[in-house]
Amino acid sequence: MITTVIFDLDGLLMDTEPLWHQARFEFFRPFGLVWTQSDQEQCMGLSTAGWVDYMVRKLDGRLTPQTVQDEIVGRMARYYSNGLIRILPGAHEALEFSFGKFKLGLASGSYRRLLEAAVQGAGWTRFFAAVVSSDDVPKGKPAPDVYLEIAKRLGVRMTETVVVEDSANGILAGLAAGARAIAVPNLHVRPPQEILDKASVVIDSLTLFPEAIAKLTEEMMTKH
């Protein structure tokens, strides 16, 4: 029985990855460095401390972690305020479908300030009973910390929880926490097939979310 559904944000509900990439690419250009697709992939789902540390190492310590964080978060905040973030197809409908049927949570690697701005900007605050950033826990995805924390706040068991994720780190985090995973592969960085194979259901778009939930519910009932 599914009692709880926890959604990721970046790359799942909102197409933010291209803007994270753009912010970092433009940031590195004056240093004569190139932020690559591989760099971006390494940082997907990480906590703020995780991706800041990665960027500082790529800069060979030329800037402090706080300077890097302030610069990138500032750029992303401007993108949000300028309405440049695209809500992905089926995202709002998936939340509407789930609301009232399940307890809903949002567990994201996004910086707390940006996470709140995104949810408020989209008019989604009413949907989520709990919102947790990876910054609120010791380790970001693929560690299970963010999912274990949100389950604690919601008062639910992970065995009755489904996580909905687009990235390899996110899928692994949800599974490590003991939940089932619905994978909606990221448009820009598709997770490796061996990780997608670990998910309970894989769908191309959140427009297929109701069917994914129905399939997963049926499988869980059959096993019992």
N, C-alpha and C positions, 0 to 999 in steps of 0.2 A: 504493500500500500504506500502510495506517495502522499506525504503530508506537506512537503516543503520543496520549493524550487528556488534555487539561488542563481542569479544571473551575474555574469561578468559585464563589463561596460565597454572598454576600448576594443574595437574590432568586432564586437558582437551586436550591441545595441546601437552603437555610433561608430561611424567610419573615421576614427581619430588617428589611426596609424600613419596615414600619409602626412598629416600635419605634425605629428611627433617627429617623423623622419625629416620633414622640411625644417622644423625648428632646429634640430640638431645639425643638419647639413649646413644651414646658413651660419650657425654658430661656429662650426669648425673651419669654414672657408677662409676667414682672415688669418688663420694659423697655418694655412697651406696644407691642411689635412682634409681628407674626404671621409664623410660618414657614409658607410656602405650599407647595402641591404643586409649583409651578414651582421654588421654591428647592430642594426635595428632589431634583427631577429633575436640576438643575444639578450636584448633588453626588454623584450615583450613579456609583460606579466610581472616584472620585477618590482620590488618596492622602490620608493624614491631613493632611499639610501643605496640600493643595489645599482640602479642605473646611473646615479651620480658617481658612485665609485668607479664604474666602468668608464665613464667619460673622463674622469680625472686621470685614470691610468692611460687612456688613449692620448691625453694631453701631456703625458709625462710630468704631471704635477705642476704645470705652469700656472694653474689657477686653483683656488681653494674650493673644496666641495660646496661651501655656501654660495660662492660666486656662481658656480656652474648651475646649482639648483635655482637660484634666483633668476638667472638669465633665461633658462629654459621654461620654467613655470610662468615667468612673465610673458614670454612669447606665446605660450599656449593659452594663457588667460586672455590675451588680445584676440586670438583666433576665436575663442568662445564668445567673447563680447561682440565680435564683428559678425557673428552668425555663420561662421565658416564650417561648423561641424555638421555633417550630414547624418541624419537618423537613417539607419539601414532598413531595407524593406522587411516588413513583418514585425519589426521590433515593438512598436506601440500595440499592435494587435496581439502579440504574444503576451504582453503584460496584462492587457484587458482580459484575455482569455483565462489567464492564471488567477487574476485577482478575485478573491472570494472563494475559489476552489482550494487554494493552497496558501500556506504562509510563504511570503515572498521576501527574499533578501537580495542585497547587491554586495558582491565581494570583488573588489577591484584593486589592481596595483596602482591605480591612479592616485596622484597627490590629493590629499583630503580637500583642499580648497577647490581644485578643479573638479573633483568628483561631485561635490555639493553644487557647484555652478552648473555642471552638466545636468544633474537631476532636476534642479529647479528650473533651468532654462527650457527643458523638455516638458515640464509640467508633470513629472513623474513622482513627486514626493509622496503622494497618497498611496502609491502602490507598495512601497517597501516598509516592512515592519522593522527592518534593521539594515543599516548601511555600514560596511566595514572596509577601510582602506588597508592595504598591506603595511602602511606606515603605523598602523595601530598594533601590530604584532611583531615578534622578534625577527621572523624571516618571511620574505615574499615568496610568491609562487616560483618554482614548483613545490616548495615546502607546503604542507597542508595547513599551516598556522591560521591563515585568514579564514579558511572554511571551518576549522574547529572553533575559532572565536565567534563567528557569526552563528553557528549552531548553538553555542552556549547562550548567546544573547537571545536567540529565538526560542530556546528551551526545547530543541528538537533532537532527534537521533539521526545520525548520518545514514543509517540503513534505510530510513524512510525519506531520504533527501536526494534530489536530482540537481546536479550542477549543469549549467549551460555555458559552454566555453568555446572560444574560437582558436585558441593558441595551444601549442604543445605544452608549455609551462602550466597553463590553466587546467588542461585536461589531467595532467599528472598530479597537480595539487588536489583537485577534487577527488580523484581516485585514491590518493594517499590518505585522504581524510576519511575514506570509507563510504563515499557517496557513489551513486551511479552518475554517468556523464552522458549528456547529449552534446555531441560535437557539431559545430557549424563552422567548418574550416574558414580561416581568415582569407579574405579576398586577395591579400597582397603577399602573405607568407603562409602558404599551406603547411600544416603540421606534417611530419613524416608519416607515411602510411602505417608504420608499426605502432605509432602512438594512436592514430585514428582507430586502429583495430582494437584497441583497449576500451574504447568508448562503447556504451550500450547501444547507442543509435547515432548515426551520422546523417545529417541533412544538409542540403546545399544552401538553404535559406530559412530564416525564422518564419517565413510564410507557411512552412510545413510543420511548425511547432506543435499544433494540436494533434496531428497524426503521429508525431514522435512520442508524445505523452501517451496517446492511446496504445501504441505498440509496446511501450515500456510497461504500462500498467498491465496489459495482457500477459506479458512475459513473467512479470512478478507474481501474478495470480496463478499462472500455470505451474510455477516452481513450488508454490505453496499447496 
